[in-house]
């Protein structure tokens, strides 16, 4: 059975830590997809407006909780 998105929740202050050879920076998480299985998955917006799972980016380091900044 395939899972479908049943809700979208706001990013609520979560950030995504990214890095390259020279620096680290954060970008805001724009939302969480909630799947029919109960799983959630984060999404960030790229410059072109597309939404992606941050772990698909080669420079992904980790998710940053709002209280851990």
N, C-alpha and C positions, 0 to 999 in steps of 0.2 A: 504494500500500500504506500502511495506517495504522500508525503507531508505537504500541507498547504499553509500559507500564511493566514492566520486568523485575526491578528491584531498587530499594531505598530505602537510602540511606546517611545516617549521622548528620551533623548540621550541623558537628560537629568544630571549634567555636569561631568559625566565621564569623559575622559580624554584618551587618545591613542598616542603612545610614545613611538616616534620614528627616529631613525638615525642614518647618517651616511658616514663616510670616512672622516669628515671634519666637524660634524656637529650633531646634536640631538635636539628635537623639537616636538611639541605636541600639537595635535589637531583635535577639534571637538568631535565627539561621537554624536551623530545627528539623530540616531534612534536605534531601537532594538526591534527586530522582527520576532514575533511570537508564532511558533509553528503549531499545527494541530496536534503534534506529539507532546507539546508542553515545553519543548526546547526553545531557547532564545538565541539569537545571533545578532551581534552588533553590526552597525553600518556607518561608514563615513562617506562624505561627499568628495569626489575628485573635482579638479578644476573645471572639467567639462560638464559637471552636474550629475554624472553617473554615481550611483551608490554601490559601494563594494564592501565586502567583508575585509576588515583590516589585516587579517592574517594572510590574505592573498597578496599583499604588497611585499616586495623583497626587502624593504627596509623597516618592516614591523619589528618592534621590540616587545611591547606589552600594552595591555590596557591599564589605565591609571584611574583608580577610584577617586571620586570627588574629595574624600578625606585624606588622600595620600599625596597631595600636590605640594 
